[in-house]
């Protein structure tokens, strides 16, 4: 089915609006969150996650307090009130999982809690390319379901939303977008902003993502769905109804160029979107979704779903230490970019069978991924941007990697830190 055209005027009858975008101002270590495309592009210096983030102060501003390492899993996942394993009782057609994020946004629009939802739609010419849009009616959310891959200048639409008279908005974003949003939120003049965050660790250009798809199937243009699952498989779905699951260890990682994932994504310290009101992701869901309610507004969002959502405590099984240690060895051995795979081919199916059964699962799987990302940040910045380490790496990251003998060296932390 062809993708719909995206209206470029707020006065069109369609429930989506995709304003035209200015060109980005070139930045170092930029994920194109959209701020550099605005007239006030100099705000990048204060807003960007990859310049000098202050997570304790920003967490306190958003949630009323910073993470407490002595409280539950806050060292790993940031401030939270509750965590759940969740699914909609009736899955929405075409949703990436059961459609929790989509339904939350629909409910906000149905109840007039917001005037518009700022999110991503597929480009009319490429289902995988993200295009930032403002959704103004509940039925518009059906057009934005599913995953996109590529740089997505979401925040460039904040000013058009304000100019159109929208006072209450919801934003669905990944961590680098949400960090920048939170740093400028007070200056935007909106009466209310709801933030639904999705986890993210790695991104690439849409063009390179197509190269990856071509390595996964002989008919990549027929792939309609891709998801990294918590059972150590990647699931593909095709236009003819086929479903294919590929074990992580069988992915053609070695065939990708070293810079397939940019340095920003290899040095991201916020996998779990700690500045969102509510995080919706797969990591601790064990086949369902993982909801992290972070503050009062996040609790308000979850309450909108009522009995439409089925909640249960997240599971927790397995041990992460050996998996994280092996990952660090591969990252350090690599010349740059992606971890090398040294496992013999005949061993991979065996390990692929063992991992979902005996590897980290539930919350332990989520802790594993957070520690891997923390270690990856340290290793790659040391290699490629050592002078940026003291400003880009928060103190809690050093705590996470300390059990793996990754400790800060001279000049890698701000003066006075740890004294």
Secondary structure in CASP SS format (residue, H / E / C, confidence):
PFRMAT SS
TARGET T0000
AUTHOR 0000-0000-0000
METHOD secondary structure of the structure
MODEL  1
X C 1.00
X C 1.00
X C 1.00
X C 1.00
X C 1.00
X C 1.00
X C 1.00
X C 1.00
X C 1.00
X C 1.00
X C 1.00
X C 1.00
X C 1.00
X C 1.00
X C 1.00
X E 1.00
X E 1.00
X C 1.00
X C 1.00
X C 1.00
X C 1.00
X C 1.00
X C 1.00
X C 1.00
X C 1.00
X C 1.00
X C 1.00
X C 1.00
X C 1.00
X C 1.00
X C 1.00
X C 1.00
X C 1.00
X C 1.00
X H 1.00
X H 1.00
X H 1.00
X C 1.00
X C 1.00
X C 1.00
X H 1.00
X H 1.00
X H 1.00
X H 1.00
X H 1.00
X H 1.00
X H 1.00
X C 1.00
X H 1.00
X H 1.00
X H 1.00
X H 1.00
X C 1.00
X C 1.00
X H 1.00
X H 1.00
X H 1.00
X H 1.00
X H 1.00
X H 1.00
X H 1.00
X H 1.00
X H 1.00
X C 1.00
X C 1.00
X C 1.00
X C 1.00
X C 1.00
X C 1.00
X C 1.00
X C 1.00
X C 1.00
X C 1.00
X H 1.00
X H 1.00
X H 1.00
X H 1.00
X C 1.00
X C 1.00
X C 1.00
X C 1.00
X E 1.00
X E 1.00
X E 1.00
X E 1.00
X E 1.00
X E 1.00
X E 1.00
X C 1.00
X C 1.00
X C 1.00
X C 1.00
X C 1.00
X C 1.00
X C 1.00
X C 1.00
X C 1.00
X C 1.00
X C 1.00
X H 1.00
X H 1.00
X H 1.00
X H 1.00
X H 1.00
X H 1.00
X H 1.00
X H 1.00
X H 1.00
X H 1.00
X H 1.00
X C 1.00
X C 1.00
X C 1.00
X C 1.00
X C 1.00
X E 1.00
X E 1.00
X E 1.00
X E 1.00
X E 1.00
X E 1.00
X E 1.00
X E 1.00
X C 1.00
X C 1.00
X E 1.00
X E 1.00
X E 1.00
X E 1.00
X E 1.00
X E 1.00
X E 1.00
X E 1.00
X E 1.00
X E 1.00
X C 1.00
X C 1.00
X H 1.00
X H 1.00
X H 1.00
X H 1.00
X H 1.00
X H 1.00
X C 1.00
X C 1.00
X C 1.00
X C 1.00
X C 1.00
X C 1.00
X C 1.00
X C 1.00
X C 1.00
X C 1.00
X H 1.00
X H 1.00
X H 1.00
X H 1.00
X H 1.00
X H 1.00
X H 1.00
X H 1.00
X H 1.00
X H 1.00
X C 1.00
X C 1.00
X C 1.00
X C 1.00
X E 1.00
X E 1.00
X E 1.00
X E 1.00
X E 1.00
X E 1.00
X C 1.00
X H 1.00
X H 1.00
X H 1.00
X H 1.00
X H 1.00
X H 1.00
X H 1.00
X H 1.00
X H 1.00
X H 1.00
X H 1.00
X H 1.00
X H 1.00
X C 1.00
X C 1.00
X C 1.00
X C 1.00
X E 1.00
X E 1.00
X E 1.00
X E 1.00
X E 1.00
X E 1.00
X C 1.00
X C 1.00
X C 1.00
X C 1.00
X C 1.00
X C 1.00
X C 1.00
X C 1.00
X H 1.00
X H 1.00
X H 1.00
X H 1.00
X H 1.00
X H 1.00
X H 1.00
X H 1.00
X H 1.00
X H 1.00
X H 1.00
X C 1.00
X C 1.00
X C 1.00
X H 1.00
X H 1.00
X H 1.00
X E 1.00
X E 1.00
X E 1.00
X E 1.00
X E 1.00
X E 1.00
X C 1.00
X C 1.00
X C 1.00
X C 1.00
X E 1.00
X E 1.00
X E 1.00
X E 1.00
X E 1.00
X E 1.00
X C 1.00
X C 1.00
X C 1.00
X C 1.00
X E 1.00
X E 1.00
X E 1.00
X E 1.00
X E 1.00
X H 1.00
X H 1.00
X H 1.00
X C 1.00
X C 1.00
X H 1.00
X H 1.00
X H 1.00
X C 1.00
X C 1.00
X C 1.00
X C 1.00
X C 1.00
X C 1.00
X C 1.00
X H 1.00
X H 1.00
X H 1.00
X H 1.00
X C 1.00
X C 1.00
X C 1.00
X C 1.00
X C 1.00
X C 1.00
X C 1.00
X C 1.00
X C 1.00
X C 1.00
X C 1.00
X E 1.00
X E 1.00
X E 1.00
X E 1.00
X C 1.00
X C 1.00
X C 1.00
X C 1.00
X C 1.00
X C 1.00
X C 1.00
X E 1.00
X E 1.00
X E 1.00
X E 1.00
X E 1.00
X C 1.00
X C 1.00
X H 1.00
X H 1.00
X H 1.00
X H 1.00
X H 1.00
X H 1.00
X H 1.00
X H 1.00
X H 1.00
X H 1.00
X H 1.00
X H 1.00
X H 1.00
X E 1.00
X E 1.00
X E 1.00
X E 1.00
X C 1.00
X C 1.00
X C 1.00
X E 1.00
X E 1.00
X C 1.00
X C 1.00
X C 1.00
X H 1.00
X H 1.00
X H 1.00
X H 1.00
X H 1.00
X H 1.00
X H 1.00
X H 1.00
X H 1.00
X H 1.00
X H 1.00
X H 1.00
X H 1.00
X C 1.00
X C 1.00
X C 1.00
X C 1.00
X C 1.00
X C 1.00
X C 1.00
X C 1.00
X C 1.00
X C 1.00
X C 1.00
X H 1.00
X H 1.00
X H 1.00
X H 1.00
X H 1.00
X H 1.00
X H 1.00
X H 1.00
X H 1.00
X H 1.00
X H 1.00
X H 1.00
X H 1.00
X H 1.00
X C 1.00
X C 1.00
X E 1.00
X E 1.00
X H 1.00
X H 1.00
X H 1.00
X H 1.00
X H 1.00
X H 1.00
X H 1.00
X H 1.00
X H 1.00
X H 1.00
X H 1.00
X H 1.00
X H 1.00
X H 1.00
X H 1.00
X H 1.00
X H 1.00
X H 1.00
X H 1.00
X H 1.00
X H 1.00
X H 1.00
X C 1.00
X H 1.00
X H 1.00
X H 1.00
X H 1.00
X H 1.00
X H 1.00
X H 1.00
X C 1.00
X C 1.00
X H 1.00
X H 1.00
X H 1.00
X H 1.00
X H 1.00
X H 1.00
X H 1.00
X H 1.00
X H 1.00
X H 1.00
X C 1.00
X C 1.00
X C 1.00
X C 1.00
X C 1.00
X C 1.00
X C 1.00
X C 1.00
X C 1.00
X C 1.00
X C 1.00
X C 1.00
X C 1.00
X C 1.00
X C 1.00
END
